[in-house]
Amino acid sequence: MHDIVDLETRGVPAIFIASDVFVQAAEAQATALGFPTVQRVFVPHPIQDRTNDEMRALADLAYDAIVAAITTRS
């Protein structure tokens, strides 16, 4: 999250992408960093043991949300 906030404050569009078990942690950290509106996209957890095909399917499902987030300024 630190990197995303740093990029955004420099004017570089950035988003935070993580699995959905990190929603509360991401919100808390973004708020603590003074950037509660940082764009973020969450995918279903877990991701660690997924196959390449499963990861591609997750990416396909998240694609529209990622494009929307990266093109919406926070």
TORLUM-311519 format. One line per field, with one value per residue: residue number from 1; chain; x negated, y, z of N, C-alpha, C in turn. Coordinates in steps of 0.05 Angstrom, whole numbers, always signed. Last residue first. Layout:
N
i = [NUM:...]
ch = [A:...]
n.x = [X:...]
n.y = [Y:...]
n.z = [Z:...]
ca.x = [X:...]
ca.y = [Y:...]
ca.z = [Z:...]
c.x = [X:...]
c.y = [Y:...]
c.z = [Z:...]
This chain:
74
i = [74:73:72:71:70:69:68:67:66:65:64:63:62:61:60:59:58:57:56:55:54:53:52:51:50:49:48:47:46:45:44:43:42:41:40:39:38:37:36:35:34:33:32:31:30:29:28:27:26:25:24:23:22:21:20:19:18:17:16:15:14:13:12:11:10:9:8:7:6:5:4:3:2:1]
ch = [A:A:A:A:A:A:A:A:A:A:A:A:A:A:A:A:A:A:A:A:A:A:A:A:A:A:A:A:A:A:A:A:A:A:A:A:A:A:A:A:A:A:A:A:A:A:A:A:A:A:A:A:A:A:A:A:A:A:A:A:A:A:A:A:A:A:A:A:A:A:A:A:A:A]
n.x = [+166:+190:+197:+168:+161:+213:+227:+189:+206:+257:+245:+212:+228:+234:+181:+156:+181:+160:+106:+108:+123:+77:+38:+72:+63:+42:+51:+101:+164:+199:+218:+192:+202:+172:+171:+147:+151:+178:+146:+91:+63:+46:+91:+122:+92:+97:+153:+161:+128:+154:+203:+185:+158:+187:+186:+120:+106:+81:+84:+61:+43:+19:-23:-28:-51:-11:-13:-62:-50:-7:-34:-73:-40:-16]
n.y = [+177:+171:+116:+79:+39:+21:+0:-40:-73:-88:-117:-160:-201:-244:-249:-264:-314:-340:-340:-374:-422:-430:-437:-455:-432:-423:-367:-346:-363:-303:-264:-197:-127:-65:+6:+72:+111:+140:+149:+166:+165:+118:+101:+88:+44:+9:-1:-23:-69:-97:-108:-140:-188:-228:-221:-206:-145:-86:-18:+25:+88:+141:+188:+230:+223:+198:+148:+127:+125:+89:+43:+36:+24:-24]
n.z = [-152:-218:-257:-283:-247:-240:-290:-295:-251:-267:-313:-290:-257:-291:-310:-262:-254:-300:-287:-243:-267:-299:-259:-197:-130:-80:-70:-66:-33:-48:-105:-105:-105:-116:-102:-96:-38:+0:+44:+59:+106:+125:+150:+105:+86:+130:+130:+79:+84:+125:+100:+55:+53:+31:-25:-49:-86:-112:-117:-170:-199:-237:-211:-177:-130:-102:-128:-108:-53:-52:-71:-31:+14:+0]
ca.x = [+175:+171:+212:+176:+137:+198:+243:+189:+178:+253:+261:+202:+221:+257:+203:+149:+184:+189:+115:+99:+140:+103:+36:+57:+79:+40:+24:+88:+135:+177:+224:+199:+197:+188:+163:+162:+134:+191:+167:+101:+75:+27:+68:+130:+96:+71:+140:+175:+122:+126:+202:+201:+143:+183:+207:+143:+100:+95:+76:+82:+36:+42:-24:-12:-69:-18:+10:-58:-72:-3:-11:-81:-58:+0]
ca.y = [+177:+184:+134:+103:+53:+32:+22:-18:-61:-72:-93:-141:-175:-235:-243:-239:-293:-337:-326:-346:-409:-426:-415:-461:-435:-450:-379:-346:-358:-316:-286:-222:-151:-86:-22:+52:+96:+135:+129:+164:+190:+132:+108:+110:+68:+20:+10:+1:-48:-88:-91:-116:-164:-229:-208:-224:-165:-111:-39:+12:+62:+124:+163:+234:+233:+226:+166:+132:+141:+116:+54:+41:+47:+0]
ca.z = [-124:-199:-238:-298:-257:-218:-278:-314:-252:-242:-315:-310:-245:-276:-329:-275:-235:-297:-311:-239:-247:-312:-278:-222:-154:-91:-68:-92:-34:-34:-85:-119:-90:-127:-96:-111:-57:-25:+46:+32:+98:+108:+167:+122:+69:+122:+154:+87:+63:+128:+124:+52:+61:+61:-9:-45:-66:-119:-99:-155:-187:-230:-227:-201:-151:-94:-131:-137:-63:-43:-86:-58:+14:+0]
c.x = [+171:+183:+193:+193:+144:+175:+227:+204:+177:+226:+258:+219:+215:+252:+227:+171:+178:+195:+145:+108:+133:+123:+63:+55:+60:+56:+22:+62:+125:+183:+198:+204:+207:+181:+183:+152:+150:+174:+181:+124:+86:+38:+48:+107:+104:+74:+113:+161:+136:+119:+174:+198:+159:+169:+205:+161:+124:+86:+93:+70:+60:+33:+0:-12:-54:-37:+3:-35:-69:-25:-7:-58:-66:-17]
c.y = [+204:+183:+145:+122:+78:+49:+36:+6:-38:-59:-75:-115:-153:-207:-232:-230:-265:-315:-321:-329:-380:-414:-409:-436:-441:-454:-406:-362:-357:-346:-298:-243:-175:-112:-42:+24:+74:+121:+123:+144:+190:+159:+124:+119:+92:+45:+23:+15:-22:-66:-80:-97:-138:-204:-211:-212:-184:-132:-63:-11:+51:+96:+146:+210:+237:+239:+195:+152:+147:+134:+83:+54:+55:+25]
c.z = [-111:-171:-218:-282:-273:-227:-256:-302:-271:-241:-290:-311:-265:-264:-314:-295:-247:-277:-309:-264:-243:-292:-291:-239:-178:-117:-83:-93:-62:-33:-74:-97:-106:-112:-108:-105:-70:-46:+20:+30:+69:+98:+151:+139:+86:+105:+146:+110:+70:+108:+129:+76:+59:+71:+22:-24:-64:-99:-107:-138:-172:-221:-219:-220:-177:-114:-124:-141:-92:-53:-78:-75:-14:+0]
